[in-house]
Amino acid sequence: MTEAPPAPHEDRLDYTPLARSVTLARRRSARLVTEWGHPALAGDVALVVSELMTNALLHGSLRDRLIRVRINVSGVTLRVEVSDPRGERSPSPCSVGDTDQFGRGLLLVGALAHRWGWEPRSVGKTVYAEWVLGADPAVGNPLVGVRE
């Protein structure tokens, strides 16, 4: 007998482009992922939401335009999306030095999620991260197991 896929869940909320919105989105995402039956992923999802929200706030926000966070569990995939109004600023990981204080956010996202990327929208862009539910976190993650 095969096990049924998890029930689908979706949450979508718009945030004002303010620093406190990062904290609100992080807490909400951790709570929802836990309530939806994936407490082991709650911390990673919260950190990814925090990083993507911070990037949207610093690099993708416009005054009086909202930032949308969408969390979706469908089939065996948990997906987090953060959409902002600045489509001309595409995300890409930075080269950072040992003493650089900033610039590691997308590296963290890549280390925590199974995959991430971005998609253009009619206005703005959406940056996403995905986890395969029940999969080993190291699968598909080139940073897991790397030694310096």
N, C-alpha and C positions, 0 to 999 in steps of 0.2 A: 504494500500500500504506500503510495507516495504522499509526502507531506504537502499540504496546501500552502501556497505562498501567503506571506503575511497580508493582512488587510491593508488596503491603500489608505494613506493619510496625506493631507495637504494643509499647509498653513501659509498664508500670505499676509504680510503687514507692511505698510509704508511708514517710513521714519523721516523725521525732519533732519536736515544735514547739520546736526549738532553732536558734539563729543559724547554727551550722555546717551545718545541713541545707540552707540556701540555697546555700552553696558546693557541696555535694555534688550537689544537683539541677542546678545550672547546668553543672557539669563533665560530668555524665552526659548531659544533653540535648545538649550540643555534640558529644560523642563519638558518640552514637547517630545524630544527624542526619547527621554526616559519614559514618559507616559505611553508612548507608542510601542514600548517593549524592547528598546535597544539601549539600556543604561550603560553598557560597555562602550558605546560610541559617543555618549553625551559629552564627555570632556573634549574629545577631538573635534566634534561638530561645533561646540561652543568656541573653541580656539579658532577654527577656520572661519566661522561667522565673524568673529572679532577682527581677524586679519582682513577679510574681504570688505567688511563695513568700514574699517579704518582706511583702507585704500580708496574706497568709494568716496569717503568723506574728504580725504586729502587730495585726491587726483581726479575724481569724477563728479564732484557735486557742483551745483549751480545754486545761487541764492533763490529761494522760494521754489525749488524743485525737490521732490521727495526721492528717497532711496528705498527701493523695495527689496525685502527679504522674503524668499519663498523656500519652504522646506517641503519635500515631497518624498514619501515612501510609496513605491510602486513595484510590485513584483519582488525582486530580490535586490533592488537598488534604492539607496537613500541618496537624495540629491539636494544640495543647498545651492541657491542662486541669489546673487546680489546684483540688482540692476540700478544703474545710475544714468544720468542724462548726458554724459560726455562720451559720445561714440568715437570721437577723433583721438582719444587717448587710450590706446590698447595696452593691456597689461602684459608685462614680460618680466621674468626674474632678472634681478640686477647682479652684476659682479660686485661683491663686497669684500673689503679687506678685513683682517682680523680685528682691527680696532674700530671699524665702522659701527655706529650705533643703530643705524636704520638700514632698510633695504632687504631684509630677510623674510618678509611676510609671505611672498609667493613660494619661497623655498620651503617654509613651514607647511603651507597648504599642500605642496607636492609631496612632502614627507608624511603627512597625516592621512590624506585621501588616496584612494586607489587611482583616481585620475582627476584632472581639472582642466579647464579651458575657458574660452570666452566666445560669445556670439554677438554679432551686431544686432541691433533692434532698429525699428524705424526711427526712433529717437533714443540715442544712447547705446548702451551695451549691457550685457549680462555676463558676469563671471560666475562660473559654477565649479563645484567640487562634488564628486560622487564616491560612494562607498558601496561595494558589493556585500550585501548582508550575508553573514555566515562565512565569509572568505577570510583566509589568513591575511593580516594586514601587510605582510611582506610581498604578497603576490602582486605583480605589476608595479611595484614601487622600487625604482632604481636606487633610492637612497638608503633603504633598509639593508643593513649588513655591510655597508661601506665602511672601511677603516681608513683613517687618515695616517 
